[in-house]
Amino acid sequence: RVARLDSIGFVWDTGRTVVRSWEERFAHLKQFKETNGKWPSQREKWQKIGEWCHNQRRAYAQKDKMFMAERFLKLDEIGFPFEYRKASEFTT
């Protein structure tokens, strides 16, 4: 259950964190790529996009059914790298 919640961007700390939908995060990802010319690393802090990308990769690695059915294709369409790579390789 934790993995499924993580895969949809569920925020565990309700302190000052704003809960964002998967679609919002997807839009942030596209914006980041367009602005920076590279994919965010797992450590990227802007809009917590690095953590979100990590969660998408984890869902992919686990072949989460909901992720594979609904979200994989959207990420794949924009060329999102599902496999972990060295930081120097994130420019493609």
Sequence and secondary structure as in RCSB ss.txt:
>XXXX:A:sequence
RVARLDSIGFVWDTGRTVVRSWEERFAHLKQFKETNGKWPSQREKWQKIGEWCHNQRRAYAQKDKMFMAERFLKL
DEIGFPFEYRKASEFTT
>XXXX:A:secstr
 HHHHHHTT  S  SS     HHHHHHHHHHHHHHHSS   TT  GGGHHHHHHHHHHHHHTT HHHHHHTHHHH
HHTT   S   GGGTT 
